[in-house]
Amino acid sequence: MGRTTNERAAQSTADAPPRVVKRRPKNRRAQIAAESAAAFGAHGYHGVSMDDIARRLEISSTALYRHFPSKYALFREELLRLSGLALSAVELPDDAVDWSPRERLDHVLDAIVVLTITNRPTVALARWERRYLEPADFAEFTGQFTTAIAAVRALIRDVHPELDGYDRVIRAVSLFAVVSSIGDHHATVSAKALAPLLKATSWALIDADLTSEPSAAQTRRAADRPQPFKHELLLRKAVELFHERGYPNVSMEDIAVAADLSAASAVYRYYRSKSDLLAAAFRRAADQVSGAITPAVAAADTPAEALGTLIDLYVAGSFDERALTFVYYAEFTHVDQADQVTLRHLQQLIITEWAKLVAQARPELSIGEARILVHAAFSLVVDLGRTFGDDGICPQETVIRLLQTITLGQPLSR
């Protein structure tokens, strides 16, 4: 006899696969924060949308907004997390009162290095994107980093009481810059080698003798420069605006006004787009650095001497073009993809040639470790310029000796 309708329905229900009930993970907010941080680290603040983050998490935008009201809220959370980590890194345990000054500073250096390596994918946000924080958040962020730098400066004073206040703050800023420079690039060495390399370089900066007479490499003053051609003036004015406001906040109209042109259309006579203008400035800077390598090597008796010449020229050029040096790091992702490929290739050639000289001068280093140090040296120039500007605390010759210390392990004798 056939089954009833109710029996058939009951059997169908029994044969059906169990219904999967999706539950929100308890740590959903932390997952969102981590995924957005990774997106910001890869593409910058302006290169990421809330929809991008939702797609990465495979959730709806509505679900995302349930936890964070805006992209800015996510950005703010990651940057303040990083500045909070900087504060935690300089804290000493209770038993540190029984340690020597070098032991206390060594403990803090370990913490700074480990935290930076752990957070490498987003470290660059704190370095280059922080200007997009709102004023109150920016003040909190910079205040935490300033407190961390002051703590390191005090530890350096205990190790080297003979140093004056300016000298201590230069070294404190420098070691933070060197360690965090690993966020600016993708060069890698083994985890076992990276931490000791960064820590040893930090100690070299702390212990280095930075006193010296001015070198032959001197910055040409603006008054000595010839009047630039119009396309060069456009480059210079555009870079100044990008440095001051950030690339996304500058229009072609703004550039035209700064260059005393009648309208934005006049800019297009020289450059196809704002991105093309940015790429042109970067190519010119890279060509100048790469063009100095062969003559410096040919004229030198040793790799260290060649590297010393290149450092002199690089620092002089960076002092002469402070805004461009900063913009190169901060706004690179806004260059068109094809130009990025070309520029990265040229940058890698420069890094490799410098790294070869470092490895030849210091045979104990691998070429990978030498690359890490060259990146750190380039990035330090930007950080010192941003921190001290033209106030004279960190003069050109001091920067030169800092770069010599990073790449060669100690300053060159003059």
C-alpha positions in Angstrom: 0.0 0.0 0.0 1.4 3.5 -0.9 2.6 5.9 1.7 0.6 8.9 2.7 1.6 12.4 1.8 2.7 13.1 5.4 4.9 10.0 5.4 6.5 11.0 2.1 7.2 14.5 3.4 8.7 13.1 6.6 11.0 10.8 4.6 12.1 13.7 2.4 13.0 15.8 5.4 15.0 12.9 6.9 17.0 12.4 3.7 17.8 16.1 3.2 21.3 17.3 4.3 21.3 19.1 7.6 20.9 22.9 7.4 24.0 24.8 8.0 23.5 27.7 10.3 26.1 30.4 9.7 27.1 32.1 12.9 29.0 35.3 13.1 32.5 34.7 14.4 33.0 36.1 17.8 36.1 38.0 16.6 34.5 39.4 13.5 35.5 43.0 14.4 39.1 42.0 14.8 38.9 40.1 11.5 37.6 43.2 9.7 40.3 45.4 11.3 43.0 43.0 10.2 41.7 42.6 6.7 41.3 46.3 6.2 44.8 46.9 7.5 46.2 44.5 5.0 44.3 46.3 2.2 45.5 49.7 3.3 49.0 48.4 3.6 48.9 47.1 0.0 47.1 50.0 -1.7 47.1 53.0 0.7 44.2 54.8 2.3 42.9 56.3 -0.9 43.3 53.1 -2.9 40.8 51.1 -0.8 37.0 51.3 -0.5 34.6 49.7 2.0 33.3 47.5 -0.8 36.8 46.3 -1.4 37.2 45.3 2.2 33.7 43.6 2.2 34.7 41.6 -0.8 38.0 40.5 0.8 36.0 39.3 3.8 33.2 37.8 1.7 30.6 39.7 3.7 28.1 42.4 2.7 28.8 46.0 3.0 25.9 46.2 5.4 27.6 43.7 7.7 30.8 45.7 7.5 29.1 49.0 8.4 27.6 47.2 11.4 31.0 47.1 13.0 32.7 50.2 11.5 30.9 53.4 10.4 33.4 54.3 7.7 36.6 53.5 5.9 38.2 56.3 8.0 37.2 54.5 11.2 39.1 51.4 10.0 42.1 53.5 9.0 42.2 55.3 12.3 42.0 52.1 14.3 45.0 50.6 12.5 47.2 53.7 12.8 46.4 54.2 16.5 47.1 50.5 17.1 50.5 50.9 15.6 51.3 54.0 17.6 50.2 52.2 20.7 52.5 49.3 19.9 55.4 51.8 19.7 54.6 52.9 23.2 54.4 49.3 24.5 57.8 48.6 22.9 59.6 51.1 25.0 58.2 49.9 28.3 60.6 48.2 30.7 59.8 45.4 33.1 60.0 46.1 36.9 63.3 44.2 37.3 65.0 46.5 34.7 66.1 48.8 37.5 68.9 46.3 38.2 70.0 46.2 34.6 72.9 48.2 33.1 72.0 51.1 30.7 73.0 49.0 27.7 70.9 46.1 28.9 67.9 48.3 29.2 68.3 49.9 25.8 69.0 46.4 24.3 65.7 45.1 25.7 63.8 48.0 24.1 65.6 47.6 20.7 64.6 43.9 20.8 60.9 44.9 21.4 61.0 47.5 18.6 62.5 45.1 16.1 60.1 42.2 16.9 57.0 44.4 16.8 58.0 46.0 13.6 58.8 42.7 11.8 55.4 41.3 13.1 53.5 44.3 11.7 55.6 44.7 8.5 52.6 44.7 6.1 51.2 47.9 7.6 54.2 49.7 9.0 54.3 51.9 5.9 50.9 53.3 6.8 52.3 54.9 9.9 55.2 56.4 7.9 53.5 57.7 4.8 49.7 57.8 5.2 49.4 59.4 8.7 48.8 62.8 7.2 45.3 61.7 6.3 44.3 61.4 9.9 41.9 64.0 11.2 43.6 66.6 13.5 42.7 65.2 16.8 43.6 61.6 15.8 46.8 62.9 14.2 47.7 64.6 17.5 47.1 61.4 19.4 49.1 59.3 16.9 52.1 61.7 16.8 52.0 62.1 20.6 52.4 58.4 21.2 55.3 58.1 18.8 56.9 61.3 20.2 56.6 59.7 23.7 58.2 56.5 22.4 61.1 58.4 20.8 61.6 60.4 24.0 61.9 57.2 26.0 64.6 55.9 23.6 66.4 59.2 23.7 66.5 58.9 27.5 67.9 55.4 27.3 70.6 56.6 24.8 71.5 59.4 27.3 72.1 56.8 30.0 74.4 54.9 27.6 76.1 57.9 26.2 75.9 60.8 28.7 78.4 62.8 26.7 76.0 63.3 23.8 73.9 66.5 23.7 70.2 66.6 23.4 70.2 67.1 19.6 72.5 64.2 19.0 70.4 61.9 21.1 67.2 62.7 19.4 68.8 62.3 15.9 69.9 58.8 16.9 66.5 57.9 18.4 64.6 59.0 15.3 67.2 57.3 13.1 66.9 53.9 14.7 63.1 54.0 14.5 63.4 55.0 10.8 65.9 52.2 10.0 63.8 49.5 11.7 60.5 50.6 10.2 62.0 51.0 6.7 61.3 47.3 6.1 57.7 48.4 5.6 58.7 50.3 2.5 59.9 47.4 0.3 59.6 43.7 -0.3 63.3 42.7 0.0 63.6 39.7 2.2 66.2 37.8 4.2 65.5 34.9 6.6 63.7 35.8 9.8 66.7 34.5 11.6 68.9 37.1 9.9 66.6 40.1 9.8 66.2 40.9 13.5 69.9 40.7 14.3 70.7 42.9 11.3 68.3 45.6 12.3 69.4 45.5 15.9 73.1 45.6 15.1 72.5 48.5 12.7 70.6 50.4 15.5 73.5 49.9 17.9 75.9 51.1 15.3 73.8 54.3 15.0 73.7 54.7 18.7 77.5 54.3 19.1 78.7 56.1 16.0 80.9 59.2 16.1 79.0 61.6 14.0 81.3 64.6 14.4 83.1 65.7 11.3 84.0 68.7 9.0 81.7 69.5 6.1 82.4 67.4 3.0 82.8 68.5 -0.5 79.2 67.6 -1.4 77.2 70.7 -0.7 73.7 71.5 -1.6 73.2 74.1 -4.3 71.1 76.9 -2.9 67.9 77.9 -4.7 69.4 81.3 -5.5 72.2 79.6 -7.5 69.8 77.6 -9.7 69.1 78.7 -13.2 65.6 79.7 -14.1 63.8 76.4 -15.0 62.1 75.7 -18.2 58.3 75.6 -18.0 58.0 71.8 -17.9 60.6 71.7 -15.1 58.7 74.4 -13.2 55.5 72.4 -13.5 57.3 69.4 -12.1 58.6 71.3 -9.1 55.4 73.1 -8.3 53.4 69.9 -8.6 55.7 68.0 -6.3 55.6 70.8 -3.7 51.8 70.6 -3.8 51.8 66.8 -3.5 54.1 67.0 -0.6 52.0 69.7 1.2 48.5 68.3 0.5 48.8 64.7 -0.7 48.5 63.6 -4.3 44.7 62.9 -4.2 44.0 66.4 -2.9 45.7 68.3 -5.7 44.1 69.1 -9.0 45.5 70.1 -12.3 44.0 73.5 -11.8 46.0 73.8 -8.5 49.2 73.0 -10.4 48.4 75.5 -13.1 47.9 78.2 -10.6 51.1 77.4 -8.8 53.0 77.5 -12.0 51.4 80.8 -13.1 49.6 79.2 -16.0 46.2 80.6 -17.3 44.3 77.3 -17.0 44.6 73.6 -16.4 44.5 73.0 -20.1 48.0 74.6 -20.3 49.5 71.9 -18.2 48.3 69.3 -20.7 50.7 70.8 -23.3 53.5 69.3 -21.3 52.0 66.3 -19.5 49.1 64.0 -20.4 47.8 63.7 -16.8 48.5 64.3 -13.2 49.9 60.8 -12.9 52.2 61.3 -15.9 53.5 64.4 -14.2 54.2 62.5 -11.1 56.0 59.7 -13.0 58.1 62.2 -14.9 59.4 63.7 -11.6 60.2 60.2 -10.3 62.0 59.2 -13.5 64.2 62.3 -13.4 65.1 61.6 -9.7 65.9 57.9 -10.4 67.9 58.7 -13.5 70.1 61.1 -11.5 70.8 58.5 -8.8 71.5 55.7 -11.3 73.6 57.9 -13.5 76.0 58.6 -10.7 76.9 54.9 -10.0 79.3 54.1 -12.9 81.4 57.3 -12.6 81.7 56.9 -8.8 82.8 53.2 -9.1 85.3 54.1 -11.8 86.9 56.9 -9.8 87.2 55.0 -6.5 89.9 52.7 -5.3 87.7 50.7 -3.0 84.0 49.8 -2.8 83.7 51.8 0.5 85.1 54.8 -1.2 82.7 54.5 -4.1 79.8 54.1 -1.7 81.0 57.2 0.2 80.8 59.2 -3.0 77.4 57.9 -3.9 76.1 58.7 -0.4 77.5 62.3 -0.6 75.7 62.8 -3.9 72.5 61.2 -2.8 72.2 63.2 0.4 73.1 66.5 -1.4 70.4 65.8 -4.0 67.9 64.9 -1.3 68.6 68.1 0.6 68.1 70.0 -2.6 64.8 68.3 -3.4 63.3 67.5 0.0 59.7 67.4 -1.2 60.5 65.1 -4.1 62.3 62.6 -1.8 59.3 62.4 0.4 56.7 62.3 -2.4 58.6 59.4 -4.0 57.9 57.2 -1.0 54.4 58.5 -0.1 52.7 58.8 -3.5 54.3 56.0 -5.6 51.1 54.0 -5.8 49.4 56.8 -7.6 51.6 56.4 -10.7 50.0 54.5 -13.5 50.7 50.7 -13.4 52.9 50.7 -16.5 55.1 53.5 -15.1 55.3 51.8 -11.8 56.8 48.7 -13.4 59.4 50.8 -15.2 60.2 52.8 -12.0 60.4 49.8 -9.8 62.8 48.1 -12.3 65.1 51.2 -12.2 64.9 51.4 -8.4 65.9 47.7 -8.1 68.8 48.3 -10.4 70.0 51.2 -8.2 69.4 49.1 -5.0 71.3 46.2 -6.4 74.3 48.2 -7.5 74.6 49.9 -4.1 74.1 46.6 -2.3 76.9 45.0 -4.3 79.2 47.8 -3.0 78.0 47.2 0.6 78.6 43.4 0.3 82.0 44.0 -1.2 83.0 46.4 1.6 81.4 44.1 4.3 82.0 40.4 3.2 80.2 39.2 6.3 76.9 40.4 4.8 74.8 38.5 2.2 73.6 40.5 -0.8 70.1 40.2 0.7 71.2 41.8 4.0 73.0 44.5 2.0 69.8 45.3 0.1 67.9 45.7 3.5 70.6 48.2 4.6 70.5 50.2 1.4 66.7 50.5 1.6 67.2 51.7 5.2 69.7 54.3 4.2 67.5 55.8 1.5 64.5 55.8 3.8 66.4 57.5 6.7 67.1 60.5 4.5 63.3 61.0 4.1 62.5 60.5 7.8 65.2 63.0 8.9 64.0 65.6 6.4 60.4 65.2 7.5 61.2 65.3 11.2 63.8 68.1 11.3 63.3 70.0 8.0 65.5 73.0 7.7 65.9 73.8 11.4 69.6 72.8 11.4 69.3 70.0 14.0 70.4 67.4 11.5 72.8 69.0 9.0 73.8 67.4 5.7 77.1 66.1 6.9 75.5 64.4 9.9 73.0 62.6 7.5 76.0 61.5 5.4 77.7 60.0 8.4 74.5 58.3 9.4 74.1 56.7 6.0 77.8 55.6 6.1 77.1 54.0 9.5 74.1 52.1 8.2 75.7 50.8 5.0 79.3 50.3 6.1 78.9 49.7 9.9 80.7 52.9 10.8 81.4 56.4 9.4 84.2 56.8 6.9 87.2 58.7 8.2 87.6 62.1 6.5 
